[in-house]
Amino acid sequence: MKSAIGIAILAVGAVLLYFGYQSWNAPVDQAMTAVTGTHTNNTIIYLIAGIAAVVGGLSLTMCGRKAV
């Protein structure tokens, strides 16, 4: 059961990382970076949440496996 939940969280993390990457390369974010020197808050939130979900999903998937 842990393994299935871990895979689902891993998939959500991959989607969040995808949206973060798309936001990172968006023209609005590029303009914001040129003006302020930082990326938008949404971009940073997507990337941090995606990384956390990928790490959490991987750990649940690995802990959910039974030793042979």
PDB file with one MODEL, atoms N, CA, C and O in Angstrom:
MODEL        1
ATOM      1  N   MET A   1       0.818  -1.187   0.000  1.00  0.00           N
ATOM      2  CA  MET A   1       0.000   0.000   0.000  1.00  0.00           C
ATOM      3  C   MET A   1       0.869   1.260   0.000  1.00  0.00           C
ATOM      4  O   MET A   1       0.568   2.224  -0.704  1.00  0.00           O
ATOM      5  N   LYS A   2       1.942   1.251   0.786  1.00  0.00           N
ATOM      6  CA  LYS A   2       2.835   2.396   0.818  1.00  0.00           C
ATOM      7  C   LYS A   2       3.455   2.648  -0.548  1.00  0.00           C
ATOM      8  O   LYS A   2       3.678   3.791  -0.948  1.00  0.00           O
ATOM      9  N   SER A   3       3.727   1.568  -1.249  1.00  0.00           N
ATOM     10  CA  SER A   3       4.357   1.687  -2.551  1.00  0.00           C
ATOM     11  C   SER A   3       3.442   2.405  -3.540  1.00  0.00           C
ATOM     12  O   SER A   3       3.911   3.236  -4.317  1.00  0.00           O
ATOM     13  N   ALA A   4       2.152   2.100  -3.523  1.00  0.00           N
ATOM     14  CA  ALA A   4       1.207   2.741  -4.434  1.00  0.00           C
ATOM     15  C   ALA A   4       1.056   4.226  -4.115  1.00  0.00           C
ATOM     16  O   ALA A   4       0.993   5.057  -5.021  1.00  0.00           O
ATOM     17  N   ILE A   5       0.999   4.551  -2.838  1.00  0.00           N
ATOM     18  CA  ILE A   5       0.905   5.954  -2.434  1.00  0.00           C
ATOM     19  C   ILE A   5       2.181   6.691  -2.812  1.00  0.00           C
ATOM     20  O   ILE A   5       2.130   7.835  -3.262  1.00  0.00           O
ATOM     21  N   GLY A   6       3.309   6.046  -2.631  1.00  0.00           N
ATOM     22  CA  GLY A   6       4.586   6.648  -3.001  1.00  0.00           C
ATOM     23  C   GLY A   6       4.683   6.938  -4.485  1.00  0.00           C
ATOM     24  O   GLY A   6       5.211   7.977  -4.882  1.00  0.00           O
ATOM     25  N   ILE A   7       4.180   6.030  -5.310  1.00  0.00           N
ATOM     26  CA  ILE A   7       4.199   6.244  -6.753  1.00  0.00           C
ATOM     27  C   ILE A   7       3.278   7.397  -7.129  1.00  0.00           C
ATOM     28  O   ILE A   7       3.606   8.194  -8.008  1.00  0.00           O
ATOM     29  N   ALA A   8       2.120   7.491  -6.463  1.00  0.00           N
ATOM     30  CA  ALA A   8       1.195   8.595  -6.740  1.00  0.00           C
ATOM     31  C   ALA A   8       1.820   9.940  -6.359  1.00  0.00           C
ATOM     32  O   ALA A   8       1.705  10.911  -7.106  1.00  0.00           O
ATOM     33  N   ILE A   9       2.473   9.997  -5.209  1.00  0.00           N
ATOM     34  CA  ILE A   9       3.128  11.234  -4.780  1.00  0.00           C
ATOM     35  C   ILE A   9       4.290  11.572  -5.710  1.00  0.00           C
ATOM     36  O   ILE A   9       4.528  12.742  -6.009  1.00  0.00           O
ATOM     37  N   LEU A  10       5.001  10.566  -6.158  1.00  0.00           N
ATOM     38  CA  LEU A  10       6.092  10.770  -7.114  1.00  0.00           C
ATOM     39  C   LEU A  10       5.564  11.357  -8.421  1.00  0.00           C
ATOM     40  O   LEU A  10       6.196  12.241  -9.000  1.00  0.00           O
ATOM     41  N   ALA A  11       4.422  10.879  -8.888  1.00  0.00           N
ATOM     42  CA  ALA A  11       3.819  11.403 -10.114  1.00  0.00           C
ATOM     43  C   ALA A  11       3.382  12.858  -9.936  1.00  0.00           C
ATOM     44  O   ALA A  11       3.578  13.682 -10.829  1.00  0.00           O
ATOM     45  N   VAL A  12       2.799  13.167  -8.794  1.00  0.00           N
ATOM     46  CA  VAL A  12       2.397  14.548  -8.521  1.00  0.00           C
ATOM     47  C   VAL A  12       3.632  15.449  -8.481  1.00  0.00           C
ATOM     48  O   VAL A  12       3.603  16.569  -8.991  1.00  0.00           O
ATOM     49  N   GLY A  13       4.704  14.966  -7.882  1.00  0.00           N
ATOM     50  CA  GLY A  13       5.943  15.738  -7.842  1.00  0.00           C
ATOM     51  C   GLY A  13       6.510  15.989  -9.227  1.00  0.00           C
ATOM     52  O   GLY A  13       7.016  17.077  -9.504  1.00  0.00           O
ATOM     53  N   ALA A  14       6.430  14.991 -10.101  1.00  0.00           N
ATOM     54  CA  ALA A  14       6.912  15.168 -11.470  1.00  0.00           C
ATOM     55  C   ALA A  14       6.082  16.215 -12.204  1.00  0.00           C
ATOM     56  O   ALA A  14       6.622  17.017 -12.967  1.00  0.00           O
ATOM     57  N   VAL A  15       4.765  16.208 -11.974  1.00  0.00           N
ATOM     58  CA  VAL A  15       3.897  17.212 -12.614  1.00  0.00           C
ATOM     59  C   VAL A  15       4.229  18.609 -12.091  1.00  0.00           C
ATOM     60  O   VAL A  15       4.292  19.563 -12.866  1.00  0.00           O
ATOM     61  N   LEU A  16       4.440  18.732 -10.789  1.00  0.00           N
ATOM     62  CA  LEU A  16       4.796  20.032 -10.216  1.00  0.00           C
ATOM     63  C   LEU A  16       6.133  20.529 -10.758  1.00  0.00           C
ATOM     64  O   LEU A  16       6.280  21.716 -11.047  1.00  0.00           O
ATOM     65  N   LEU A  17       7.099  19.637 -10.898  1.00  0.00           N
ATOM     66  CA  LEU A  17       8.382  20.035 -11.472  1.00  0.00           C
ATOM     67  C   LEU A  17       8.226  20.469 -12.926  1.00  0.00           C
ATOM     68  O   LEU A  17       8.888  21.409 -13.366  1.00  0.00           O
ATOM     69  N   TYR A  18       7.364  19.799 -13.667  1.00  0.00           N
ATOM     70  CA  TYR A  18       7.108  20.189 -15.048  1.00  0.00           C
ATOM     71  C   TYR A  18       6.530  21.601 -15.103  1.00  0.00           C
ATOM     72  O   TYR A  18       6.996  22.437 -15.877  1.00  0.00           O
ATOM     73  N   PHE A  19       5.507  21.866 -14.277  1.00  0.00           N
ATOM     74  CA  PHE A  19       4.916  23.200 -14.268  1.00  0.00           C
ATOM     75  C   PHE A  19       5.917  24.255 -13.800  1.00  0.00           C
ATOM     76  O   PHE A  19       5.916  25.376 -14.310  1.00  0.00           O
ATOM     77  N   GLY A  20       6.761  23.910 -12.845  1.00  0.00           N
ATOM     78  CA  GLY A  20       7.791  24.834 -12.393  1.00  0.00           C
ATOM     79  C   GLY A  20       8.794  25.147 -13.486  1.00  0.00           C
ATOM     80  O   GLY A  20       9.222  26.291 -13.635  1.00  0.00           O
ATOM     81  N   TYR A  21       9.171  24.128 -14.251  1.00  0.00           N
ATOM     82  CA  TYR A  21      10.100  24.333 -15.360  1.00  0.00           C
ATOM     83  C   TYR A  21       9.471  25.201 -16.444  1.00  0.00           C
ATOM     84  O   TYR A  21      10.123  26.090 -16.992  1.00  0.00           O
ATOM     85  N   GLN A  22       8.194  24.937 -16.755  1.00  0.00           N
ATOM     86  CA  GLN A  22       7.497  25.750 -17.754  1.00  0.00           C
ATOM     87  C   GLN A  22       7.364  27.198 -17.281  1.00  0.00           C
ATOM     88  O   GLN A  22       7.515  28.129 -18.071  1.00  0.00           O
ATOM     89  N   SER A  23       7.085  27.382 -16.008  1.00  0.00           N
ATOM     90  CA  SER A  23       6.971  28.724 -15.454  1.00  0.00           C
ATOM     91  C   SER A  23       8.320  29.438 -15.441  1.00  0.00           C
ATOM     92  O   SER A  23       8.389  30.650 -15.646  1.00  0.00           O
ATOM     93  N   TRP A  24       9.379  28.692 -15.202  1.00  0.00           N
ATOM     94  CA  TRP A  24      10.735  29.250 -15.165  1.00  0.00           C
ATOM     95  C   TRP A  24      11.089  29.862 -16.523  1.00  0.00           C
ATOM     96  O   TRP A  24      11.749  30.898 -16.584  1.00  0.00           O
ATOM     97  N   ASN A  25      10.652  29.224 -17.605  1.00  0.00           N
ATOM     98  CA  ASN A  25      10.978  29.680 -18.950  1.00  0.00           C
ATOM     99  C   ASN A  25       9.914  30.580 -19.564  1.00  0.00           C
ATOM    100  O   ASN A  25      10.045  30.979 -20.721  1.00  0.00           O
ATOM    101  N   ALA A  26       8.879  30.903 -18.830  1.00  0.00           N
ATOM    102  CA  ALA A  26       7.805  31.748 -19.354  1.00  0.00           C
ATOM    103  C   ALA A  26       8.304  33.183 -19.538  1.00  0.00           C
ATOM    104  O   ALA A  26       9.144  33.651 -18.769  1.00  0.00           O
ATOM    105  N   PRO A  27       7.791  33.878 -20.549  1.00  0.00           N
ATOM    106  CA  PRO A  27       8.218  35.261 -20.787  1.00  0.00           C
ATOM    107  C   PRO A  27       7.956  36.193 -19.604  1.00  0.00           C
ATOM    108  O   PRO A  27       8.753  37.092 -19.336  1.00  0.00           O
ATOM    109  N   VAL A  28       6.852  35.983 -18.899  1.00  0.00           N
ATOM    110  CA  VAL A  28       6.558  36.834 -17.737  1.00  0.00           C
ATOM    111  C   VAL A  28       7.614  36.644 -16.662  1.00  0.00           C
ATOM    112  O   VAL A  28       8.072  37.616 -16.060  1.00  0.00           O
ATOM    113  N   ASP A  29       8.004  35.398 -16.415  1.00  0.00           N
ATOM    114  CA  ASP A  29       9.019  35.127 -15.401  1.00  0.00           C
ATOM    115  C   ASP A  29      10.380  35.648 -15.843  1.00  0.00           C
ATOM    116  O   ASP A  29      11.151  36.141 -15.020  1.00  0.00           O
ATOM    117  N   GLN A  30      10.676  35.546 -17.113  1.00  0.00           N
ATOM    118  CA  GLN A  30      11.948  36.069 -17.619  1.00  0.00           C
ATOM    119  C   GLN A  30      11.998  37.592 -17.453  1.00  0.00           C
ATOM    120  O   GLN A  30      13.036  38.138 -17.081  1.00  0.00           O
ATOM    121  N   ALA A  31      10.887  38.277 -17.726  1.00  0.00           N
ATOM    122  CA  ALA A  31      10.835  39.727 -17.546  1.00  0.00           C
ATOM    123  C   ALA A  31      10.978  40.094 -16.074  1.00  0.00           C
ATOM    124  O   ALA A  31      11.676  41.048 -15.729  1.00  0.00           O
ATOM    125  N   MET A  32      10.313  39.330 -15.211  1.00  0.00           N
ATOM    126  CA  MET A  32      10.412  39.587 -13.770  1.00  0.00           C
ATOM    127  C   MET A  32      11.843  39.402 -13.286  1.00  0.00           C
ATOM    128  O   MET A  32      12.335  40.174 -12.463  1.00  0.00           O
ATOM    129  N   THR A  33      12.501  38.378 -13.800  1.00  0.00           N
ATOM    130  CA  THR A  33      13.886  38.125 -13.420  1.00  0.00           C
ATOM    131  C   THR A  33      14.784  39.257 -13.900  1.00  0.00           C
ATOM    132  O   THR A  33      15.702  39.662 -13.188  1.00  0.00           O
ATOM    133  N   ALA A  34      14.532  39.766 -15.088  1.00  0.00           N
ATOM    134  CA  ALA A  34      15.343  40.859 -15.614  1.00  0.00           C
ATOM    135  C   ALA A  34      15.164  42.136 -14.800  1.00  0.00           C
ATOM    136  O   ALA A  34      16.114  42.897 -14.618  1.00  0.00           O
ATOM    137  N   VAL A  35      13.951  42.370 -14.313  1.00  0.00           N
ATOM    138  CA  VAL A  35      13.671  43.599 -13.568  1.00  0.00           C
ATOM    139  C   VAL A  35      14.099  43.487 -12.114  1.00  0.00           C
ATOM    140  O   VAL A  35      14.786  44.369 -11.599  1.00  0.00           O
ATOM    141  N   THR A  36      13.698  42.409 -11.447  1.00  0.00           N
ATOM    142  CA  THR A  36      13.937  42.302 -10.005  1.00  0.00           C
ATOM    143  C   THR A  36      15.133  41.427  -9.638  1.00  0.00           C
ATOM    144  O   THR A  36      15.673  41.542  -8.537  1.00  0.00           O
ATOM    145  N   GLY A  37      15.541  40.565 -10.544  1.00  0.00           N
ATOM    146  CA  GLY A  37      16.644  39.664 -10.248  1.00  0.00           C
ATOM    147  C   GLY A  37      16.222  38.360  -9.593  1.00  0.00           C
ATOM    148  O   GLY A  37      17.062  37.507  -9.307  1.00  0.00           O
ATOM    149  N   THR A  38      14.914  38.199  -9.352  1.00  0.00           N
ATOM    150  CA  THR A  38      14.410  36.959  -8.763  1.00  0.00           C
ATOM    151  C   THR A  38      13.253  36.426  -9.601  1.00  0.00           C
ATOM    152  O   THR A  38      12.650  37.156 -10.388  1.00  0.00           O
ATOM    153  N   HIS A  39      12.960  35.164  -9.423  1.00  0.00           N
ATOM    154  CA  HIS A  39      11.826  34.559 -10.117  1.00  0.00           C
ATOM    155  C   HIS A  39      10.558  34.798  -9.328  1.00  0.00           C
ATOM    156  O   HIS A  39      10.609  35.185  -8.161  1.00  0.00           O
ATOM    157  N   THR A  40       9.408  34.565  -9.968  1.00  0.00           N
ATOM    158  CA  THR A  40       8.134  34.781  -9.288  1.00  0.00           C
ATOM    159  C   THR A  40       7.952  33.749  -8.172  1.00  0.00           C
ATOM    160  O   THR A  40       8.576  32.688  -8.181  1.00  0.00           O
ATOM    161  N   ASN A  41       7.096  34.079  -7.227  1.00  0.00           N
ATOM    162  CA  ASN A  41       6.850  33.185  -6.095  1.00  0.00           C
ATOM    163  C   ASN A  41       6.254  31.861  -6.537  1.00  0.00           C
ATOM    164  O   ASN A  41       6.605  30.816  -5.990  1.00  0.00           O
ATOM    165  N   ASN A  42       5.351  31.886  -7.526  1.00  0.00           N
ATOM    166  CA  ASN A  42       4.733  30.646  -7.995  1.00  0.00           C
ATOM    167  C   ASN A  42       5.774  29.687  -8.565  1.00  0.00           C
ATOM    168  O   ASN A  42       5.694  28.479  -8.345  1.00  0.00           O
ATOM    169  N   THR A  43       6.735  30.214  -9.282  1.00  0.00           N
ATOM    170  CA  THR A  43       7.781  29.365  -9.855  1.00  0.00           C
ATOM    171  C   THR A  43       8.564  28.663  -8.753  1.00  0.00           C
ATOM    172  O   THR A  43       8.805  27.458  -8.827  1.00  0.00           O
ATOM    173  N   ILE A  44       8.953  29.401  -7.753  1.00  0.00           N
ATOM    174  CA  ILE A  44       9.725  28.835  -6.650  1.00  0.00           C
ATOM    175  C   ILE A  44       8.897  27.812  -5.879  1.00  0.00           C
ATOM    176  O   ILE A  44       9.409  26.763  -5.490  1.00  0.00           O
ATOM    177  N   ILE A  45       7.624  28.113  -5.656  1.00  0.00           N
ATOM    178  CA  ILE A  45       6.752  27.186  -4.927  1.00  0.00           C
ATOM    179  C   ILE A  45       6.584  25.882  -5.700  1.00  0.00           C
ATOM    180  O   ILE A  45       6.659  24.801  -5.116  1.00  0.00           O
ATOM    181  N   TYR A  46       6.356  25.978  -7.019  1.00  0.00           N
ATOM    182  CA  TYR A  46       6.230  24.770  -7.838  1.00  0.00           C
ATOM    183  C   TYR A  46       7.484  23.914  -7.743  1.00  0.00           C
ATOM    184  O   TYR A  46       7.393  22.697  -7.580  1.00  0.00           O
ATOM    185  N   LEU A  47       8.646  24.534  -7.842  1.00  0.00           N
ATOM    186  CA  LEU A  47       9.887  23.767  -7.830  1.00  0.00           C
ATOM    187  C   LEU A  47      10.159  23.133  -6.467  1.00  0.00           C
ATOM    188  O   LEU A  47      10.539  21.964  -6.393  1.00  0.00           O
ATOM    189  N   ILE A  48       9.969  23.886  -5.404  1.00  0.00           N
ATOM    190  CA  ILE A  48      10.228  23.348  -4.063  1.00  0.00           C
ATOM    191  C   ILE A  48       9.230  22.240  -3.727  1.00  0.00           C
ATOM    192  O   ILE A  48       9.620  21.200  -3.196  1.00  0.00           O
ATOM    193  N   ALA A  49       7.947  22.452  -4.029  1.00  0.00           N
ATOM    194  CA  ALA A  49       6.942  21.429  -3.753  1.00  0.00           C
ATOM    195  C   ALA A  49       7.187  20.186  -4.612  1.00  0.00           C
ATOM    196  O   ALA A  49       6.990  19.064  -4.146  1.00  0.00           O
ATOM    197  N   GLY A  50       7.612  20.379  -5.851  1.00  0.00           N
ATOM    198  CA  GLY A  50       7.908  19.246  -6.725  1.00  0.00           C
ATOM    199  C   GLY A  50       9.077  18.423  -6.220  1.00  0.00           C
ATOM    200  O   GLY A  50       9.021  17.193  -6.218  1.00  0.00           O
ATOM    201  N   ILE A  51      10.130  19.092  -5.794  1.00  0.00           N
ATOM    202  CA  ILE A  51      11.294  18.378  -5.260  1.00  0.00           C
ATOM    203  C   ILE A  51      10.913  17.626  -3.988  1.00  0.00           C
ATOM    204  O   ILE A  51      11.303  16.473  -3.804  1.00  0.00           O
ATOM    205  N   ALA A  52      10.149  18.281  -3.109  1.00  0.00           N
ATOM    206  CA  ALA A  52       9.732  17.620  -1.867  1.00  0.00           C
ATOM    207  C   ALA A  52       8.849  16.411  -2.151  1.00  0.00           C
ATOM    208  O   ALA A  52       8.987  15.374  -1.501  1.00  0.00           O
ATOM    209  N   ALA A  53       7.940  16.537  -3.119  1.00  0.00           N
ATOM    210  CA  ALA A  53       7.051  15.416  -3.442  1.00  0.00           C
ATOM    211  C   ALA A  53       7.821  14.267  -4.077  1.00  0.00           C
ATOM    212  O   ALA A  53       7.536  13.104  -3.790  1.00  0.00           O
ATOM    213  N   VAL A  54       8.794  14.573  -4.937  1.00  0.00           N
ATOM    214  CA  VAL A  54       9.601  13.515  -5.551  1.00  0.00           C
ATOM    215  C   VAL A  54      10.408  12.773  -4.492  1.00  0.00           C
ATOM    216  O   VAL A  54      10.466  11.544  -4.501  1.00  0.00           O
ATOM    217  N   VAL A  55      11.025  13.508  -3.589  1.00  0.00           N
ATOM    218  CA  VAL A  55      11.814  12.868  -2.533  1.00  0.00           C
ATOM    219  C   VAL A  55      10.911  12.044  -1.612  1.00  0.00           C
ATOM    220  O   VAL A  55      11.251  10.916  -1.255  1.00  0.00           O
ATOM    221  N   GLY A  56       9.768  12.605  -1.230  1.00  0.00           N
ATOM    222  CA  GLY A  56       8.836  11.870  -0.379  1.00  0.00           C
ATOM    223  C   GLY A  56       8.273  10.639  -1.065  1.00  0.00           C
ATOM    224  O   GLY A  56       8.150   9.580  -0.450  1.00  0.00           O
ATOM    225  N   GLY A  57       7.930  10.776  -2.342  1.00  0.00           N
ATOM    226  CA  GLY A  57       7.407   9.636  -3.089  1.00  0.00           C
ATOM    227  C   GLY A  57       8.429   8.530  -3.246  1.00  0.00           C
ATOM    228  O   GLY A  57       8.107   7.348  -3.128  1.00  0.00           O
ATOM    229  N   LEU A  58       9.673   8.925  -3.516  1.00  0.00           N
ATOM    230  CA  LEU A  58      10.733   7.915  -3.633  1.00  0.00           C
ATOM    231  C   LEU A  58      10.972   7.203  -2.308  1.00  0.00           C
ATOM    232  O   LEU A  58      11.154   5.986  -2.276  1.00  0.00           O
ATOM    233  N   SER A  59      10.971   7.961  -1.217  1.00  0.00           N
ATOM    234  CA  SER A  59      11.204   7.323   0.081  1.00  0.00           C
ATOM    235  C   SER A  59      10.071   6.391   0.458  1.00  0.00           C
ATOM    236  O   SER A  59      10.317   5.319   1.011  1.00  0.00           O
ATOM    237  N   LEU A  60       8.828   6.775   0.170  1.00  0.00           N
ATOM    238  CA  LEU A  60       7.704   5.869   0.457  1.00  0.00           C
ATOM    239  C   LEU A  60       7.753   4.640  -0.426  1.00  0.00           C
ATOM    240  O   LEU A  60       7.445   3.537   0.027  1.00  0.00           O
ATOM    241  N   THR A  61       8.131   4.813  -1.665  1.00  0.00           N
ATOM    242  CA  THR A  61       8.217   3.674  -2.578  1.00  0.00           C
ATOM    243  C   THR A  61       9.305   2.701  -2.134  1.00  0.00           C
ATOM    244  O   THR A  61       9.110   1.486  -2.166  1.00  0.00           O
ATOM    245  N   MET A  62      10.432   3.231  -1.728  1.00  0.00           N
ATOM    246  CA  MET A  62      11.531   2.362  -1.305  1.00  0.00           C
ATOM    247  C   MET A  62      11.241   1.699   0.041  1.00  0.00           C
ATOM    248  O   MET A  62      11.604   0.539   0.237  1.00  0.00           O
ATOM    249  N   CYS A  63      10.605   2.397   0.960  1.00  0.00           N
ATOM    250  CA  CYS A  63      10.265   1.812   2.259  1.00  0.00           C
ATOM    251  C   CYS A  63       9.124   0.824   2.158  1.00  0.00           C
ATOM    252  O   CYS A  63       8.998  -0.054   3.011  1.00  0.00           O
ATOM    253  N   GLY A  64       8.289   0.943   1.136  1.00  0.00           N
ATOM    254  CA  GLY A  64       7.156   0.070   0.977  1.00  0.00           C
ATOM    255  C   GLY A  64       7.513  -1.303   0.432  1.00  0.00           C
ATOM    256  O   GLY A  64       6.696  -2.223   0.486  1.00  0.00           O
ATOM    257  N   ARG A  65       8.711  -1.449  -0.087  1.00  0.00           N
ATOM    258  CA  ARG A  65       9.115  -2.740  -0.646  1.00  0.00           C
ATOM    259  C   ARG A  65       9.482  -3.712   0.462  1.00  0.00           C
ATOM    260  O   ARG A  65      10.016  -3.314   1.497  1.00  0.00           O
ATOM    261  N   LYS A  66       9.194  -4.978   0.242  1.00  0.00           N
ATOM    262  CA  LYS A  66       9.526  -6.004   1.224  1.00  0.00           C
ATOM    263  C   LYS A  66      10.814  -6.683   0.813  1.00  0.00           C
ATOM    264  O   LYS A  66      11.033  -6.952  -0.368  1.00  0.00           O
ATOM    265  N   ALA A  67      11.657  -6.956   1.777  1.00  0.00           N
ATOM    266  CA  ALA A  67      12.930  -7.637   1.507  1.00  0.00           C
ATOM    267  C   ALA A  67      12.656  -9.096   1.174  1.00  0.00           C
ATOM    268  O   ALA A  67      11.771  -9.731   1.749  1.00  0.00           O
ATOM    269  N   VAL A  68      13.430  -9.603   0.243  1.00  0.00           N
ATOM    270  CA  VAL A  68      13.249 -11.000  -0.175  1.00  0.00           C
ATOM    271  C   VAL A  68      14.150 -11.885   0.620  1.00  0.00           C
ATOM    272  O   VAL A  68      14.152 -13.100   0.423  1.00  0.00           O
TER     273      VAL A  68
ENDMDL
END
